[in-house]
Amino acid sequence: MTQRWSVRPGPPATPADRHAGRLTRELLSGELARAREAALAWRNGLAALFVGLLSFGLIKGRTDVGKLASPYDALVGGALLLCLVFGTLGALLLLRAAHGAPTGVRLPAGVPAAATALHLGDHMETRRTVRALTRGVVLTIACGAMLVAGVALTWYGPEKDGPRILVRTPSGDVCGKPVRTDAGRLRIKTDTGEVTVRLAQAEALAAVDDCPGDPSAE
């Protein structure tokens, strides 16, 4: 059994309905422009923020990542890589939000249909613009966070241990980091403190990566 539906015209529009329809049409016609203006403002603001972050280069700190101890050197490399990825994606999304996608517009046949399609297309483009702007802002802030983390680890991370020296003397071996030499004496920083060795009494000198019995070598 087939059920039939009858469609009847509704009541005539009241002045309030026409006013609401006109306001809705005006909002829809200008929402894309407002979204693009907001995207431009965010882009300029985030660019100014990154200029401020890069100005930290005026403050001098450690710049050679190779001097960092493991695994801090790898962490700095990972942070800089994420900074590059986040920054690139964020910049592309902000450009997409501010200027739109590089695509053309197809107008359907018929003026009324074309006008309706334009309003609907602008509304959908506005949603895509807001979505791109939100993601771009998040990725750009994440890029700045990775940059700050990488710089902080480079500046304040522990330095890689330098070469150590092993000195053989008649009284025993002395191993540690060389501090300085003065008047035929070599001052060595060991795990138990600084020790002074007379070079004239040294039987052998050798550069070693780790001292014998050093817990860090295990």
CYANA upper distance limits for C-alpha pairs under 8 A (distance plus 0.5 A):
 13 ALA  CA     17 ASP  CA      6.22
 13 ALA  CA     18 ARG  CA      7.04
 14 THR  CA     18 ARG  CA      6.88
 15 PRO  CA     19 HIS  CA      6.56
 16 ALA  CA     20 ALA  CA      6.60
 17 ASP  CA     21 GLY  CA      6.59
 18 ARG  CA     22 ARG  CA      6.62
 19 HIS  CA     23 LEU  CA      6.74
 20 ALA  CA     24 THR  CA      6.63
 21 GLY  CA     25 ARG  CA      6.66
 22 ARG  CA     26 GLU  CA      6.71
 23 LEU  CA     27 LEU  CA      6.64
 24 THR  CA     28 LEU  CA      6.64
 25 ARG  CA     29 SER  CA      6.55
 26 GLU  CA     30 GLY  CA      6.85
 27 LEU  CA     31 GLU  CA      6.37
 28 LEU  CA     32 LEU  CA      8.22
 28 LEU  CA    119 HIS  CA      7.01
 28 LEU  CA    122 ASP  CA      8.02
 28 LEU  CA    123 HIS  CA      6.96
 29 SER  CA    119 HIS  CA      6.89
 29 SER  CA    122 ASP  CA      7.94
 30 GLY  CA     34 ARG  CA      6.87
 31 GLU  CA     35 ALA  CA      6.63
 31 GLU  CA    122 ASP  CA      8.45
 31 GLU  CA    123 HIS  CA      7.87
 31 GLU  CA    126 THR  CA      7.27
 32 LEU  CA     36 ARG  CA      6.68
 32 LEU  CA    122 ASP  CA      6.68
 32 LEU  CA    123 HIS  CA      7.49
 32 LEU  CA    125 GLU  CA      7.64
 32 LEU  CA    126 THR  CA      5.42
 32 LEU  CA    129 THR  CA      8.50
 33 ALA  CA     37 GLU  CA      6.70
 34 ARG  CA     38 ALA  CA      6.73
 35 ALA  CA     39 ALA  CA      6.69
 35 ALA  CA     97 ALA  CA      8.43
 35 ALA  CA    126 THR  CA      7.02
 35 ALA  CA    129 THR  CA      7.35
 35 ALA  CA    130 VAL  CA      7.14
 36 ARG  CA     40 LEU  CA      6.73
 36 ARG  CA     97 ALA  CA      6.91
 36 ARG  CA     98 ALA  CA      5.42
 36 ARG  CA     99 HIS  CA      7.45
 36 ARG  CA    129 THR  CA      7.90
 37 GLU  CA     41 ALA  CA      6.77
 37 GLU  CA     98 ALA  CA      7.68
 38 ALA  CA     42 TRP  CA      6.69
 38 ALA  CA     98 ALA  CA      8.44
 39 ALA  CA     43 ARG  CA      6.55
 39 ALA  CA     94 LEU  CA      7.25
 39 ALA  CA     97 ALA  CA      6.26
 39 ALA  CA     98 ALA  CA      5.37
 39 ALA  CA    133 LEU  CA      6.66
 40 LEU  CA     44 ASN  CA      6.67
 40 LEU  CA     98 ALA  CA      5.84
 41 ALA  CA     45 GLY  CA      6.57
 42 TRP  CA     46 LEU  CA      6.50
 42 TRP  CA    137 VAL  CA      8.15
 43 ARG  CA     47 ALA  CA      6.59
 43 ARG  CA     94 LEU  CA      6.84
 43 ARG  CA     98 ALA  CA      8.36
 44 ASN  CA     48 ALA  CA      6.74
 45 GLY  CA     49 LEU  CA      6.77
 46 LEU  CA     50 PHE  CA      6.77
 46 LEU  CA    137 VAL  CA      8.47
 46 LEU  CA    140 THR  CA      8.10
 47 ALA  CA     51 VAL  CA      6.78
 48 ALA  CA     52 GLY  CA      6.85
 49 LEU  CA     53 LEU  CA      6.83
 50 PHE  CA     54 LEU  CA      6.53
 50 PHE  CA    144 GLY  CA      7.73
 51 VAL  CA     55 SER  CA      6.72
 52 GLY  CA     56 PHE  CA      7.69
 53 LEU  CA    144 GLY  CA      8.29
 53 LEU  CA    148 VAL  CA      8.43
 61 GLY  CA    155 TRP  CA      5.99
 62 ARG  CA    154 THR  CA      6.65
 62 ARG  CA    155 TRP  CA      5.51
 63 THR  CA    154 THR  CA      7.28
 63 THR  CA    155 TRP  CA      7.93
 64 ASP  CA     68 LEU  CA      8.28
 64 ASP  CA    154 THR  CA      8.15
 65 VAL  CA     73 ASP  CA      6.42
 65 VAL  CA     76 VAL  CA      8.07
 65 VAL  CA    154 THR  CA      6.69
 66 GLY  CA     73 ASP  CA      7.23
 67 LYS  CA     73 ASP  CA      8.46
 67 LYS  CA    159 GLU  CA      6.16
 67 LYS  CA    160 LYS  CA      5.90
 68 LEU  CA     72 TYR  CA      6.61
 68 LEU  CA     73 ASP  CA      5.83
 68 LEU  CA    154 THR  CA      7.67
 68 LEU  CA    157 GLY  CA      6.91
 68 LEU  CA    158 PRO  CA      6.49
 68 LEU  CA    159 GLU  CA      5.03
 68 LEU  CA    160 LYS  CA      5.44
 69 ALA  CA     73 ASP  CA      6.85
 69 ALA  CA    157 GLY  CA      8.01
 69 ALA  CA    158 PRO  CA      6.29
 69 ALA  CA    159 GLU  CA      5.66
 69 ALA  CA    160 LYS  CA      4.42
 69 ALA  CA    161 ASP  CA      7.60
 70 SER  CA     74 ALA  CA      7.48
 70 SER  CA    160 LYS  CA      7.82
 71 PRO  CA     75 LEU  CA      6.85
 72 TYR  CA     76 VAL  CA      6.68
 72 TYR  CA    153 LEU  CA      7.37
 72 TYR  CA    157 GLY  CA      6.97
 72 TYR  CA    158 PRO  CA      8.21
 73 ASP  CA     77 GLY  CA      6.84
 73 ASP  CA    154 THR  CA      8.32
 74 ALA  CA     78 GLY  CA      6.65
 75 LEU  CA     79 ALA  CA      6.57
 75 LEU  CA    150 GLY  CA      8.11
 75 LEU  CA    153 LEU  CA      8.40
 76 VAL  CA     80 LEU  CA      6.67
 76 VAL  CA    149 ALA  CA      8.19
 76 VAL  CA    150 GLY  CA      5.30
 76 VAL  CA    151 VAL  CA      8.22
 76 VAL  CA    153 LEU  CA      6.84
 76 VAL  CA    154 THR  CA      7.28
 77 GLY  CA     81 LEU  CA      6.66
 77 GLY  CA    150 GLY  CA      8.09
 78 GLY  CA     82 LEU  CA      6.67
 79 ALA  CA     83 CYS  CA      6.54
 79 ALA  CA    146 MET  CA      5.67
 79 ALA  CA    147 LEU  CA      7.32
 79 ALA  CA    149 ALA  CA      7.32
 79 ALA  CA    150 GLY  CA      5.92
 80 LEU  CA     84 LEU  CA      6.71
 80 LEU  CA    146 MET  CA      7.02
 80 LEU  CA    147 LEU  CA      6.77
 80 LEU  CA    150 GLY  CA      6.62
 81 LEU  CA     85 VAL  CA      6.83
 82 LEU  CA     86 PHE  CA      6.38
 82 LEU  CA    143 CYS  CA      7.52
 82 LEU  CA    146 MET  CA      7.12
 83 CYS  CA     87 GLY  CA      6.28
 83 CYS  CA    142 ALA  CA      7.87
 83 CYS  CA    143 CYS  CA      4.87
 83 CYS  CA    144 GLY  CA      7.48
 83 CYS  CA    145 ALA  CA      8.37
 83 CYS  CA    146 MET  CA      5.66
 83 CYS  CA    147 LEU  CA      6.33
 84 LEU  CA     88 THR  CA      6.56
 84 LEU  CA    143 CYS  CA      7.60
 85 VAL  CA     89 LEU  CA      6.73
 85 VAL  CA    143 CYS  CA      8.29
 86 PHE  CA     90 GLY  CA      6.33
 86 PHE  CA    139 LEU  CA      5.68
 86 PHE  CA    140 THR  CA      6.78
 86 PHE  CA    142 ALA  CA      7.07
 86 PHE  CA    143 CYS  CA      5.52
 87 GLY  CA     91 ALA  CA      6.46
 87 GLY  CA    139 LEU  CA      7.15
 87 GLY  CA    140 THR  CA      5.99
 87 GLY  CA    143 CYS  CA      5.68
 87 GLY  CA    144 GLY  CA      8.48
 88 THR  CA     92 LEU  CA      6.76
 89 LEU  CA     93 LEU  CA      6.68
 89 LEU  CA    136 GLY  CA      7.61
 89 LEU  CA    139 LEU  CA      7.45
 90 GLY  CA     94 LEU  CA      6.59
 90 GLY  CA    135 ARG  CA      7.64
 90 GLY  CA    136 GLY  CA      4.64
 90 GLY  CA    137 VAL  CA      7.12
 90 GLY  CA    138 VAL  CA      8.06
 90 GLY  CA    139 LEU  CA      5.42
 90 GLY  CA    140 THR  CA      5.47
 91 ALA  CA     95 LEU  CA      6.62
 91 ALA  CA    136 GLY  CA      7.16
 91 ALA  CA    140 THR  CA      7.70
 92 LEU  CA     96 ARG  CA      6.58
 92 LEU  CA    136 GLY  CA      8.05
 93 LEU  CA     97 ALA  CA      6.60
 93 LEU  CA    132 ALA  CA      5.73
 93 LEU  CA    133 LEU  CA      6.90
 93 LEU  CA    135 ARG  CA      7.52
 93 LEU  CA    136 GLY  CA      5.37
 94 LEU  CA     98 ALA  CA      6.54
 94 LEU  CA    132 ALA  CA      7.18
 94 LEU  CA    133 LEU  CA      6.10
 94 LEU  CA    136 GLY  CA      5.74
 94 LEU  CA    137 VAL  CA      7.87
 95 LEU  CA     99 HIS  CA      6.35
 95 LEU  CA    100 GLY  CA      7.84
 96 ARG  CA    100 GLY  CA      5.28
 96 ARG  CA    101 ALA  CA      6.31
 96 ARG  CA    129 THR  CA      7.61
 96 ARG  CA    132 ALA  CA      7.23
 96 ARG  CA    133 LEU  CA      8.41
 97 ALA  CA    128 ARG  CA      8.29
 97 ALA  CA    129 THR  CA      5.06
 97 ALA  CA    130 VAL  CA      7.36
 97 ALA  CA    132 ALA  CA      6.02
 97 ALA  CA    133 LEU  CA      5.81
 98 ALA  CA    129 THR  CA      8.12
 98 ALA  CA    133 LEU  CA      8.48
100 GLY  CA    129 THR  CA      7.66
107 LEU  CA    114 ALA  CA      6.29
107 LEU  CA    117 ALA  CA      8.25
107 LEU  CA    118 LEU  CA      8.44
108 PRO  CA    113 ALA  CA      7.22
108 PRO  CA    114 ALA  CA      5.88
108 PRO  CA    117 ALA  CA      8.16
109 ALA  CA    113 ALA  CA      7.51
109 ALA  CA    114 ALA  CA      7.13
110 GLY  CA    114 ALA  CA      6.45
111 VAL  CA    115 ALA  CA      6.64
112 PRO  CA    116 THR  CA      6.78
113 ALA  CA    117 ALA  CA      6.56
114 ALA  CA    118 LEU  CA      6.59
115 ALA  CA    119 HIS  CA      6.90
116 THR  CA    120 LEU  CA      6.71
117 ALA  CA    121 GLY  CA      6.32
118 LEU  CA    122 ASP  CA      6.50
119 HIS  CA    123 HIS  CA      6.69
120 LEU  CA    124 MET  CA      6.78
121 GLY  CA    125 GLU  CA      6.54
122 ASP  CA    126 THR  CA      6.48
123 HIS  CA    127 ARG  CA      6.93
124 MET  CA    128 ARG  CA      6.88
125 GLU  CA    129 THR  CA      6.51
126 THR  CA    130 VAL  CA      6.64
127 ARG  CA    131 ARG  CA      6.66
128 ARG  CA    132 ALA  CA      6.57
129 THR  CA    133 LEU  CA      6.53
130 VAL  CA    134 THR  CA      6.61
131 ARG  CA    135 ARG  CA      6.78
132 ALA  CA    136 GLY  CA      6.37
133 LEU  CA    137 VAL  CA      6.59
134 THR  CA    138 VAL  CA      6.85
135 ARG  CA    139 LEU  CA      6.62
136 GLY  CA    140 THR  CA      6.46
137 VAL  CA    141 ILE  CA      6.64
138 VAL  CA    142 ALA  CA      6.65
139 LEU  CA    143 CYS  CA      6.56
140 THR  CA    144 GLY  CA      6.83
141 ILE  CA    145 ALA  CA      6.73
142 ALA  CA    146 MET  CA      6.69
143 CYS  CA    147 LEU  CA      6.68
144 GLY  CA    148 VAL  CA      6.68
145 ALA  CA    149 ALA  CA      6.58
146 MET  CA    150 GLY  CA      6.53
147 LEU  CA    151 VAL  CA      6.72
148 VAL  CA    152 ALA  CA      6.50
149 ALA  CA    153 LEU  CA      6.61
150 GLY  CA    154 THR  CA      6.64
151 VAL  CA    155 TRP  CA      6.62
152 ALA  CA    156 TYR  CA      6.36
152 ALA  CA    157 GLY  CA      8.04
153 LEU  CA    157 GLY  CA      5.32
162 GLY  CA    177 LYS  CA      8.01
162 GLY  CA    209 ASP  CA      8.48
163 PRO  CA    177 LYS  CA      7.47
163 PRO  CA    207 ALA  CA      7.08
163 PRO  CA    208 VAL  CA      6.79
163 PRO  CA    209 ASP  CA      6.02
163 PRO  CA    210 ASP  CA      8.29
164 ARG  CA    175 CYS  CA      7.41
164 ARG  CA    176 GLY  CA      5.73
164 ARG  CA    177 LYS  CA      5.25
164 ARG  CA    178 PRO  CA      7.32
164 ARG  CA    207 ALA  CA      6.21
164 ARG  CA    208 VAL  CA      5.80
164 ARG  CA    209 ASP  CA      6.43
164 ARG  CA    210 ASP  CA      7.05
164 ARG  CA    211 CYS  CA      7.61
165 ILE  CA    175 CYS  CA      6.13
165 ILE  CA    176 GLY  CA      6.20
165 ILE  CA    177 LYS  CA      6.71
165 ILE  CA    178 PRO  CA      7.10
165 ILE  CA    205 LEU  CA      7.45
165 ILE  CA    206 ALA  CA      6.15
165 ILE  CA    207 ALA  CA      4.98
165 ILE  CA    208 VAL  CA      6.26
165 ILE  CA    211 CYS  CA      8.50
166 LEU  CA    173 ASP  CA      7.40
166 LEU  CA    174 VAL  CA      6.32
166 LEU  CA    175 CYS  CA      4.86
166 LEU  CA    176 GLY  CA      7.32
166 LEU  CA    205 LEU  CA      6.29
166 LEU  CA    206 ALA  CA      5.66
166 LEU  CA    207 ALA  CA      6.68
166 LEU  CA    208 VAL  CA      7.19
166 LEU  CA    211 CYS  CA      7.80
167 VAL  CA    173 ASP  CA      6.13
167 VAL  CA    174 VAL  CA      5.63
167 VAL  CA    175 CYS  CA      6.71
167 VAL  CA    202 ALA  CA      6.93
167 VAL  CA    203 GLU  CA      7.96
167 VAL  CA    204 ALA  CA      6.34
167 VAL  CA    205 LEU  CA      5.29
167 VAL  CA    206 ALA  CA      7.18
168 ARG  CA    172 GLY  CA      6.65
168 ARG  CA    173 ASP  CA      5.02
168 ARG  CA    174 VAL  CA      7.02
168 ARG  CA    202 ALA  CA      6.28
168 ARG  CA    203 GLU  CA      5.85
168 ARG  CA    204 ALA  CA      5.65
168 ARG  CA    205 LEU  CA      7.10
169 THR  CA    173 ASP  CA      6.37
169 THR  CA    174 VAL  CA      8.24
169 THR  CA    201 GLN  CA      6.67
169 THR  CA    202 ALA  CA      5.32
169 THR  CA    203 GLU  CA      5.94
169 THR  CA    204 ALA  CA      7.93
170 PRO  CA    201 GLN  CA      7.92
170 PRO  CA    202 ALA  CA      8.14
170 PRO  CA    203 GLU  CA      7.88
174 VAL  CA    188 ILE  CA      8.43
174 VAL  CA    190 THR  CA      8.31
174 VAL  CA    195 VAL  CA      8.43
175 CYS  CA    188 ILE  CA      7.85
175 CYS  CA    190 THR  CA      6.84
175 CYS  CA    211 CYS  CA      6.31
175 CYS  CA    212 PRO  CA      8.38
176 GLY  CA    188 ILE  CA      6.18
176 GLY  CA    189 LYS  CA      5.77
176 GLY  CA    190 THR  CA      4.99
176 GLY  CA    191 ASP  CA      7.83
176 GLY  CA    211 CYS  CA      7.23
177 LYS  CA    188 ILE  CA      6.00
177 LYS  CA    189 LYS  CA      5.57
177 LYS  CA    190 THR  CA      7.13
178 PRO  CA    186 LEU  CA      7.82
178 PRO  CA    187 ARG  CA      6.68
178 PRO  CA    188 ILE  CA      5.04
178 PRO  CA    189 LYS  CA      6.78
179 VAL  CA    186 LEU  CA      8.12
179 VAL  CA    187 ARG  CA      5.94
179 VAL  CA    188 ILE  CA      5.93
179 VAL  CA    189 LYS  CA      6.91
180 ARG  CA    186 LEU  CA      6.59
180 ARG  CA    187 ARG  CA      5.95
180 ARG  CA    188 ILE  CA      8.00
181 THR  CA    185 ARG  CA      5.99
181 THR  CA    186 LEU  CA      5.00
181 THR  CA    187 ARG  CA      6.61
182 ASP  CA    186 LEU  CA      7.15
184 GLY  CA    198 ARG  CA      6.65
184 GLY  CA    199 LEU  CA      6.20
184 GLY  CA    200 ALA  CA      7.67
185 ARG  CA    196 THR  CA      6.89
185 ARG  CA    197 VAL  CA      6.09
185 ARG  CA    198 ARG  CA      5.08
185 ARG  CA    199 LEU  CA      6.17
186 LEU  CA    196 THR  CA      6.11
186 LEU  CA    197 VAL  CA      5.67
186 LEU  CA    198 ARG  CA      6.85
186 LEU  CA    199 LEU  CA      7.05
187 ARG  CA    194 GLU  CA      7.18
187 ARG  CA    195 VAL  CA      6.22
187 ARG  CA    196 THR  CA      4.91
187 ARG  CA    197 VAL  CA      6.83
188 ILE  CA    194 GLU  CA      5.98
188 ILE  CA    195 VAL  CA      5.73
188 ILE  CA    196 THR  CA      6.75
188 ILE  CA    197 VAL  CA      8.16
189 LYS  CA    193 GLY  CA      6.25
189 LYS  CA    194 GLU  CA      4.74
189 LYS  CA    195 VAL  CA      6.83
190 THR  CA    194 GLU  CA      6.21
190 THR  CA    195 VAL  CA      7.53
197 VAL  CA    201 GLN  CA      8.26
197 VAL  CA    202 ALA  CA      8.11
198 ARG  CA    202 ALA  CA      7.19
210 ASP  CA    214 ASP  CA      7.11
210 ASP  CA    216 SER  CA      8.41
210 ASP  CA    217 ALA  CA      6.52
211 CYS  CA    217 ALA  CA      8.26
213 GLY  CA    217 ALA  CA      8.29
214 ASP  CA    218 GLU  CA      7.90
